[in-house]
Amino acid sequence: MFNNPKNTTILVISTSFLAYLVLMYYTPRTNFYQVLNCFLILFLSFALWYQQIQTKRQLLTALAAAIFFRLILLLALPNLTDDFYRFNWDGRLLINGISSFEHLPSYFIAGEEHFAYEGAAIKGINKDLYQQLNSPNYYTIYPPVCQAVFYVSCWFFPSNVWAATCLMKCFIFLFELGSILLLYQLLWYFKLPEKRVLLYALNPLVIVELCGNLHFEGAMIFFLLLAFWFLRKLDMTSQTVPPPFFNKQDIGWPTKNLVLSATAMAMAVCSKLLPLMFLPILAKKLGFWRWLVYCALVGIITVICFMPLLNFSIIQNLMASVGLYFESFEFNASFYYLVKGMGYCINGHYPAGVGKWLGLLTVGYIFYRSWQYKNQTTLEVIHSIFWAFLGYWLLASTVHPWYLTGLLMLSVFTNYRFVVLWSALAVLSYYTYLTDAYLQSPFLAVLEYVLVLGCFYGEYRINCKLKPHKPHPKKYTN
């Protein structure tokens, strides 16, 4: 049966469809074994189907299925995370004219059942929503693009959590459509196998965590790809064949493309703050002065986007939340746990400030990638960003499964597939939610990272023997 591509396609689509329905509509995150079984079915189906795809028609069928799987999740209230309650909280504050960055949620408690701001009741802010927040004692950390989506969704549905959340998921769905299109275009341009787009588009973790569980890595990924799209035009020194989905001449004024790329990068920063760390990698490609202009544009646009929400005290609150991320949060880490464990064995107690020191090590590694590697073409820049992102997550103190979606997107442009394995094994971290105590399993964490790092080492040995890929755009005449 598996030798017949048509039968395989029918089997995989029907099996995946049922698994997505069960996982997102009928599986609470406390039911770890059902979560694990659903993801196991989805990843096995994904691997089987990916191996079977050989023709353009099969590729387009798989892309259509990837979009279909995302569509069927839009009406499901996220069940593997409760972050969406904070999204609704922030959105309801915004439609009442209150900055979501300014105060802790507890600030608005005026009584046991009453919530108010400056003596007046706040529409939509109530005890029921407050009790659902997973971090009521932390300032919000979601940047302006996220806040804009919260505002629009809660403006349409100010008192309906389900409806507002579904509308937010529609925004993520649109971002995902753009990401898939841009991935396909960039793979075509770099003369890489177009089939690789499925490593992201059809990956169950991406579908479930972004369109299912409403995480805004989807927005960051779209804007990063858009930044790469405009950046790669600066690689061109001659006219080239227009890519398959764009009929206009694929060459533009360099200054315009520089501005457009910087704008897209700024929007990526305004979706998640992480892309700020990629800016040094662009220095060699752009040249020092153009790089300064690029960074200035990113900074100015980011400040403009933040401006309606911020003042000096709010900046302090935001930085406090970022600091807490490095100091207090721990989840599914690798080398961070290893360093803490070694410190405990040597000194008899866990060392303080491990997260900050590993963060500084990451910054040093990024500057190393920036100055010791060519980074002269867009593909080389993407490869360096991939390695920087990989180093960041290996040293991070918190690695939720959806955090890997950005790394997975970047891996599509490389010859490394260990990130696909990591995306599957990261599901093991949901064991933490098996009980209300939120106890992580050291055994599962060790299993995850031993397999991932083992696969990485094997691929690294193989890829070191291969010559680096150098794209050569096709020529055409008018």
N, C-alpha and C positions, 0 to 999 in steps of 0.2 A: 504493500500500500504506500509506503514512504518513498518508493521509487517513482511514483506518479505525482508530479508537481501539483496537478489539479486537485487530487485527493488530499494531498498534504495541506494545501491552502484551505480547503473546506474544513478539514479537521482542526487546523490551528485556529482559524477564525472563530469557529463555533465553541471550541474549548476555552479559548481566551475570553470570549464574550461572557460565558458563564462564570469563569473565574473572576473577572472584573466585577460582575454584578454581585457575586457572593462576598467578595472582599470589601467593596465599598458601600454596599447597602445593608449587609447582614452580619458584619464581623466587627465587634468592638475590639479596640487594641489590647484589652485585657485578655482576649482569647488568642494568646500567642501562637498556639499550635495551628489554629485555623488560618491565622495570618501567614504563618510559615508555609503551610500546605498550598494556599492560594498563590503565593509568590513562587513557590517551587513549580507549580503547573505553568504559570505564566512565563517563567524564565526558560523552562524546558521547551515550551512551544515556540518562544522567541528564537532560541538557538537552533531548533529543528528547521524552522521556516527560513531563517537567515541563510543557512547552508544550502537550502534548496533553490534560492533565487539566482537565476542565471541570465534572464532576459530583461529588456526594458519594460515589457508589459508586466512581468512579474513584480518588478520594482515599483511600478506605479500602483499596482494592486495592493502591495504591502503598505505604501504611503497612504493610500485611501483608507486602508484598515486602521492605520495608526491614528488618522484623524477621526475615524468612526469611534474607536475606543475612547478617545478623549471626549467626544460628544456625549457618550452614554454616562460619563461620570459627572456631568455638569449639574445634575439635579440632586446629587448625593451630598448630604451634610458631611464635612470631613470627619472621619471616625478614627484616624490614626494620630490626630493632633487636636489640640484645643486652642491653637493660636488664633483661630478665626474669631473667637469671642473678643480678643483684644483688638482685632481689626474693626469689629463693630463698635467697640467702646470708643476707639479713636475717631471713627467716622461720625458717631453721634455727638461727640464733643465738637467736632469741626462744624457740623451743620448748626450748632448752637453758638457759633462764633467764638469758641474756646480753643486755644492751641493745645493740641494733644501732647506737646513736649513740655508744657509748663509745670504741671503738677502730677504727683502720684495719684493713682485712682482713689486711695484712701482719703485724699484731701477733700473729696466731694461728699464724704459722709457727714451729714448734719444730724443724724439721729439713727436709731436702729432700723427704721424703715424709710427714712427720708434722705434724699441726696439733693444738694443745692450748691450753687456757685454765687457768691456775693449776695447771699440771702434769698436768691430766686431759684425755683425748681428748674431742673434741666430736663428737657424733653428726651425721653428714651434712656436716660441714665437712672438705673434702679438697682435694687438689691439683687434681683434674680440674675442680671447680667454681671454684676460685680462678683458674685459668688462663683461664676464660671471662669474668672480670669486666673491664669496659671502663674502670673507674676504681678500681683497687685502692689507689691512693694518696690517695683522697679519702674523707672521712667521708660516711656516707649522709645524704641530704637529704630523704628521704621521710617526711612527717608521719604522725601516729597513725592516721588512717583507712587509709592505705596499709599501715602496719605491722600493723594488725589483720587485714587481708586476707591479708598474707604469713603471719602467725602461724597463722590458721585453715587456710589451704591447706597449709602445711608440716606442721601437726599431723596432718592426714589423710594426707598423702603425704610423709613425712620424707626419703625417699631417691629419689624419682622426680620429676625436674625437669619432665618433660612433663605428668604428671598434676597436679602442684601448679600449674603454669602454666595448665592448662586450667580448673582450679577458680577461679583468680584471674580468668580471663576471664569465667567465669559471673557473678561479682560485678559486673564492668563491664557485662555484658549486662543485668543487673537494673537497674543505675543508668541505662542507656540507655533501657530501657522506661519508667522513671519520668520521664526527661527528655522523651521524646516525648509522653507523656500531659500533662505539665505545660505544655509548649509549646503544645499544642493548646488546652488550657483557657485559658491566658493570652491567646492570640490571639483566642479567642472573647470573652473578657471585654473586651479593648481594642477590639473591633469591627474587627479587622484580618482580612484574608483568611486563612481557615484553611488554605488551600493552602500558605501559606508554611512550614508545619511541615515540608514536604518538602525545603526548602532545607537543613535540618539532617538530618532523618531519612534522606533518600535520598542525601545527599552522599557520594560514594565515599571522600573523604579521611576523613570522620568514621567511616564503617563500618570501613575498613581500619586506621586508626591506633588507634582505641579498642578495638573488639571483636577486631580482627585482631592488632594489635601490642601490645596491653595497656598503654595509657597511662592514667594516673589523672586526666587532665583530665575523663574521663567522670564520675567521682565529684564533682569540683568543680562541673561544669555542673549536675548533678542538684541538689545542695544550694543552689546559687545560685538556680535556678529555684524551689526550694521556699521560699527566703527571700523571693523576689519574690511568690510565691503568698500568703503570710501578710501581707506588707507591703501588698499591694494592697487588703486588707480595711480598712486604715486610710484608704483613699480614700473609703469609703462613708459617706454621711450618712443614707441611707434604705435600706429593704429593696429587694432586687433580685431579678431572675429567677435561680433556681439554674442554674449551668452544666450542660451536657449530661451529664457523667459523674458528677455529685454531686447527690444528691437532697435532702440536708439544706439547711435554710435557710442561705444563703450570707452570714451576717453573724455576727460574734462580738464578744465583749468586747475592746476595743482593747488592754488590758494583756496579755491572753492572746496575742493575735496578735503583739504586740511581742516577747514572750518567745519565741514559737515561731519568728518570723522571725530573731531574734538567735541562737537555737540552731542553726537551719539555716545561717546565715552562719558561725557558729563551726565547724560541720562542714565547710563549704566551705574555710575556712582550714586545717583539719586534714587536708584532702585535698591542697591546694596552698596555699602561703603567699600567693599573689598577691591574693586577695580582700581582704586587709587594707587595700590601697590604695584600696578603694572606700568605706570607711567615712566619710570627710569628705563625700562626695557626698550622704549621707543626712541631713545636718544640717538643711537647710532644710525638708525634708519633715517630719521628726520634731519640730522645735523643739529649742532648745538642751538643755533638761533631759532630755527624753525621749531625745535623741541620746546624751547622756552615759550614761544608763542602758543604752541599746542597746550602746554601745561597751564598757561595763563588763561586761555579760553576755557579749558575744563574747569579751572577754579572759579572764573567769573560766572559761568553758566550755573555751576553748582550753587554758588552763593545766591544768585538770583532766584533759583528754585527754592532754596531754603528760606529766603527772606520773609515771605509772608508768615512763616511759622516760628521764627527765631528772634530772640534778643540775647543779651549777654548771659543772663541767668539760665536761659534755655540751653545755650551751648554748653554750659557747665553740667547741666543735667544729662545731656546727650553723651558727653565725654565720660561722665560717671557711669553710665550704663555700659559704654564700650569697655571701660576699665574693669567693671564687674565681670564682663564676658571673659576676660583673660585671667582674672584672679579667682572667681568663685565657681564658675560653671565647669562641670566635668561630665563628659559623656562619650563613650565609645572611642576614646583616644588610644594612641599607640605609643610613640616614644615619650609622650608626656607621662603616661603611667609608668613606663620603664624607668625614667629619670627619678620620679617620685619614689618608686620602689627601691631603687639603688640608694637614694638618700636615706630612706628609712633603715635599710640594712646597715649602713655605715654609721649613722648618727643616732638611730633609735627613734627618730621622729621624721615626719614628712617635711622636706625643706620648703620654705616660703618663697614666693615669687617665681616659681618654676615657669608659670605661664608667660610672665613678662620676659624672662631671659630667653625662652624659646622663641618668643615673638621677635626679640632683637636679633636672634640668630637667623630667623627667616628674612628679616630686612637685609642683613648682611649677605645672605645667599642671593637675594634678588639683585643687589648691586653687583655681585659677582657675575650673575648671568648677564647683566646689562653691559659690562665692560669687557668681559673675557670671551664673548661670543660675537659672531658677525652681526646678527640682527639687522641685516641690510635689506632683506626682502620681507614682505608681509608674512610669508610662510615661516621664515626663520623667526620673526617676532612671535608668531603664534606658538611655535615650538618652545621658545624661551618662556612665554607666559604659562604654557603647560607645565614646564618643569618648576617654575616658581610656585604655581598653584599646588602642585604635588608636594613640594617641600612644605608649603604652608599647612596643608591638611595632615601631613605625617607628624608635624610638630605641634599641631593644635590641641587644645585641651577638650574641645567639644567638636564632635564630628557626627552630626545627625545625618541620617541617610540622604536627605534631600540636598545637603551641602555638596554632595559629590556630582550633582547634575552638571555644574559648570565645568568641572574637571573632565567629565565624560564627553561633553561637547568638544572640548579642546583636543581630547585624545583621538577624535575622528580624523584629525589632520596628521596624525602620527602613525607609526607602525606598532604602537603598543595597545594591547587589548586586556591587560590586567585590570584596567579600570572597569571594564564590563563585568569581570569577575567580582571586583570590589562592590560594584553596585548591587550585585546579587547577595553577597555575603553580608553587606551592611544591614540587611533585613534582620539578621540575628540580634541586632541591638534592641529590637522591639521586645525582647525577653524582659527588659527592664520594667515594662508596664504590666507584667503578669500579676503583680501584687501592688497594693497601694504604697508599699514601702519603697518602691522604685529602686530595687537592688539590681545592680548590673552583674552579669555573669563573667568572672575573670576567664573561665574556660572558653566561653564563646568568643570573647574578645581576642584571646590568644589564637584560637583556631582561625578567626577571620584574618588577622594580620600575618600569621605564618603562611597561610595560603596565598594571600595577596602579595606579600613581599617575595615569596618563593617564585610565584609566577612572574613578577617584575624582574627578578634576577635572571631567570631563564630567558625572558624576552630581551633584556638588556645585553646579555651575552650574544644573542643572535643578531640583534640590530647593530651592535658595534662592528660586525663584520660586513655590514651593508654600506654601500656608498650613499651619502646624503642626497636627497631628492632635490633637483634644481628645475623649477618650472620654466618652460619656454613658451610664451604666448604664441598662438597661431597668427600668421600673417594673412591679410586679405587685401584685395584691391577693390576700389569702388567701381 
